[in-house]
Amino acid sequence: MDNIIHSMPLWVELISLAFLTGVLIFFLLVLSDTGHPDPGLRNRLWLLFIVAVSMAITVSAIDFLQRVAEMSGDTVLSSFSSVPTALLKTHSGRVWLIRIACLVLMLATGIIRKARDTRLVLIALFCLNAIIALTESASGHASDKGDFSLAEIMDWIHLLGALVWAGGIFMLSFVIFPRVSSLDGKDFHTLARRAARFSAIAGIAVLAVVLTALYNALVYVGSVNALVHTSYGLTISAKMAMLFLLLLLAAYNRYISVPALVQSAGLNPVTIGFISRFVKKISSRFSLNKTGVDAFIFFKRAVRFEVFLMLALLLCAALLRHEIPARHAMHGDHPGAPLHEHMRH
């Protein structure tokens, strides 16, 4: 229970980073493919961006104070005097300062209207977002291998892929779906194009998440025995189970729901590759093709179930930060609380 409570700030931070990543991905790659978004949608996305960045700053500060408290052995309120030392003389402190500087710069850009309306600014914001994700990896177990090590880079790619994937489905569920007022005409046509565009982006993100997840499992778990006999291994098992369900839903949306939306909207369907052709043949044979209202309802339900699973997956990721890696726990070569080692000088 204590581990869950300690993981809450990081969990909320990851959710916030997913939302702001989703906003940037939609501005850069999704909405740009369907024409200039209406002012109402743009304003709502920027408001969501500002709220997400503000929340990330707040919970990141709380998470860092928890780390300082664990390092000093005091309560959070009693450890304030140790904060300057932790900030300036520990690895995690310096990394946290970089993260906060990037978040504050993103917040200032989001607030100033004239500073956020060009594509170059959006690209710069996404680069800052990528740096923030790197600081998250540099504050976790991957940093034990050294800065910019293979383990840290793989963890960074894993996190970036997860943020793009999660952010996209968050945008669809909380921003795009509520704006679909009718299932004919312009609204449905726009939804289909945006869904198809994001589906292509999500495919790349999903591949990055799966490949790096396999690498991380090998590095931090190492054996079936460690997977089933350690707290870290059990959390990894839960995470992998949810990832498997997410992959099934993602595949369903990519190969069945989204093509049905595209076809219903009267757009040219894109069927590329063996898997797409195979699924299209099977869906035709077993009457799995959906049209119109059915296509939208099935897609909406699948995406919202993805949202639920993604929230649980991000919670597992936060919990893992507070666990001793299974490989080390089995060999007893990882002494002390797991957070202490990341406060190294």
N, C-alpha and C positions, 0 to 999 in steps of 0.2 A: 504493500500500500504506500509506504514512504517513497519507494522508487517512482510510483505513478505520480504522486504529488510533486516530487522534484522534477519530473519530466514535463509537467503541464506548461511552464513558460516556453520551453523549447518547442513543444507541440504547437502551441499557438503561434510561435514565431515562424515555424515551417508552413503553417496554413497561411499566414500573412504573406510570406514570400511567394507561395503558390499563387495567391490572388494577384499580387503585383506583377509576377511573371506572366500570368494569363492576360492581363491588360496589355502588356507590352507586345506579347506574341500576336494578339488580335489586332492591335494597331499596325504592327509591322507586316504581318503575313496573311491575316484572315480578312479583315475588313478592307484592306487595300485591293483585294482580289474581287470585291463585289461593289466597287464604286466608293465614292466619298460618303462615310457614314453621316447620318443626320445629326444635327447639333445636340439633340436630346440624348442620343446614345453616346456621343463623345463626352458630354458633360457628366453623364452617369459613370462612364468608365474612369474619367479623371478623378471624380469624387471617390470612387472605390479605390483607386490607386493611392490617393492621399491618406485615406483611412487605413489601408493596408500597411503603408510605410510607417505611419504614426504608431500603429499597433506593434509592428516589428521592432521599432525603437524601444518602446515601453517594455515589452516582454523580454527583449534581449538584455536590457539593463537589469531586470529582475533575475534572469538566469545567471548573469555574471555575478551579481551579489550573492546568489546561492553558492556559486563556485568559490568565491572568496571566503564565505562563511565556512564551507567544508574544509578549505585549505587551512584556515586559522583555528578551526575547532570551536568557533563561537556561533551564536545565533546571527541571523541576518542583520538585526538592528545593532548588535554589538560589534559587528565586523567592519563598520564604516571606516574606522581609522586605518584599516589594512588595505583599503581600496587603492590609494595612491601607489603604494608599493606593488600591489598586484598589477596595476595598469602599466607601470613603467619598467618593472623588473622581472616580469614573467612573460613567457611566450604567449599564453592565452590572453593576457592583458593587452599586449601590443596588437595581436590579431583582432581583438575586440574593438580597439580604437579605430583600426582600418575599417571594420564593418560599420561602426557607428558613423564615421565620416562619410562613407558612401551613402548610407541611408539618409543622413541629413541633407546631403547634396541632392539626392533624389526627391526628398520632400520639398526642398526649396524650388526645384525645377517644376514639380507638379503644381505648386501653388501659383507660380508666376505664369500667367497665361501666355504671354508673348515668348516665353522661353521653352514652350513645349509643343509648338505646332509644326515643327519641321521634322522630316524623316531622319535627318542627321542627329537631332536631339534624341529621338527615340532609340536610335542605334547606340548612342552614348549611354543612355539609361540602361539599355540591355547589357552593355559591357559592365557597367557598375553593378548590375544585378549578378552577373557572372562572377565578379570579384567577391561579392557578398557570399555567394555559394561556396567559393573557394575558401573563404575565411571560416565557414562552417566546417568544411572538411579539415582545415588546419587546426580546428579546436577539438576534434574527436580522436578516435583511436588511430585513424590513418596517419595522424601527425607523429606517432611513435616511430614511424619509418623515416622521418625527416621531411623537411619542407621540400615540396615539389618532387617527392618520391613517386614511384609508380603507384603505390597504394593510395597516396593522397590524390593523385590525378584520377585514378579510377573511381575513388569515392566522390570526387568532384563531378565527374561525368555522370555518375549514378544519380547524384542529387539534382543536377541540372535537368536530366531527362525526366526525373520524377516531378520537378517543379513545372516543366513545360506541359507534361501530361495532365497533372492535377489542375494546373491553372487553366488549361483549355476546357476541361469538363466543368470546372467551376464557372467559367464565363458562359458556357452554353446553358447550364442549369439555372444560374441566378441572374443572368443579364439578357441572354438571347431569347430563351423560351418565353419569358413573361412578355416580350415585345411582339410575339406572334399573335396577332388579333384575329386572323382568319386563315383558313387552310386553302385558300385559293388566291390567285393573283400575285401581287408583288411580295407580300409577306412570306408566302410559302416558297416562292422562287428564290428570295434572298436567303431564307433559312437553308434551303438545299445547297446553294452555292457555298455558304459559310461552313456548313457541316462537311461538305466534300473537301474543302480546302483544309480544314482542321484535321480531318481524317488522315490526309497525306502527311501532315506535320507530326501528328501523334504516332504514326507508324515508325518514324525515325526515332522519336523519343522512347517508344516502347522497346525497340531493339536495343537502344543504349542502356536502358534500365535492366533488361534481362541479362545481357552479356556481362555487365558490371556486377550484377547481383550474384551471378555464378562465381565470378572472381572473388568477390568479398566473402562469400560463403566458404570458399576454399582457403582463403587466407586467415579468416577469423574463427572458423569452426574446425575444418581440417579432417574430421572423422565423424562417422555415424554415432559413435559412442559419445563424443562431445556434444553432438546435436541433441541427444535425448537425455543427457544426464547433467546438463548445466542450464542455469536460468537464461543465459545468453542464447544457447542453442534452442531452447524452447520458444523464445521470442522470435528467433530467426525462422523456426518452423511455422509459427503463426503468420509471420510476414510472408513467407513463401506460399502458404496456402491461400492467403488473400491475393497475392500477386497472380497466382494461377487463375483464380476466379475473375480477376480484372482482365487477364489476357483473354479469357473466354468471351467476356462481354465486349472487349475491344474488337476481337475478331468478328463477333456477331454484328457490331455496328459497322465495321469497315467493309465487310463483304456482303451483308444483307440489308441492314437498315438504311445506310447512307445511299447505296445504289438505288434502293426503292424510292427514297426521297428524291433523288436526282431524276429518276424516270417519271415520277409523279409530277414533278415540276416542269416536265417537258424539256429538260436539258439533255445534252448528249452524254450518255453513260460512258464512263471510262473503265474498260475492262483490260487490265494489263497483267500479264503473268499467268503462270499455271494455276495458282491458287484461286485467283479471281475467276478464271474460266471454269474451273472445277466446281466452285461454289455456285456459280450462276447456273450450271447444268443441273446440279443437285436440287437447288431451290426451285427450279422450274419443274423438275420431275415430281417433287413432293409438295408442290403448291406453297412454298415458303415465301414467295415474292409477296410483298405488301405494297399497297398503293394508297395514295391519298391520306385520309384520316388514320387508317391503321398504321401506315408507315411512320407517321409522326408520333402516334401514341407509343408504339413499340420502341422507337428511338429515344423518346423522352424518358420512358421508364428505365431503359437500359442505362442511359447516361446518369440518371439520378441514383441508381443502384451503384454505379461506378463511383459517384461522389461519396456515398456512404463507405464503400470499401477503401477509397483513397484516404479518407479521414482516419480510418482504423490503421491503414498502412503507415501513415505519417506518425501516428501515435507509437507504433512499434519502432519506427526509426528513432524517435525521441527516447524511448525506453532503452534502446541499445546503447545510446551514448552513456547511460548511467550503469551499464553492466560491464563486468570484466569479460573480455573476449573468451569464448569457449575453449579455444586452443590453449590459452594461457592458464585459464582456470583449471583445466585438467592436469596441467603439469606443475601448477603451483608456482609459476615463475612470474607472476604479475602481482607483487605485493602491494598492499595499501588500497585505499579507495580508488576506483578508476578515474575519478575526476582529478585527483591530486597530481597525477603524472602529467596532465596536460597544462598544469600551472608551472611547468619547469622553467628554469632560467634560460 
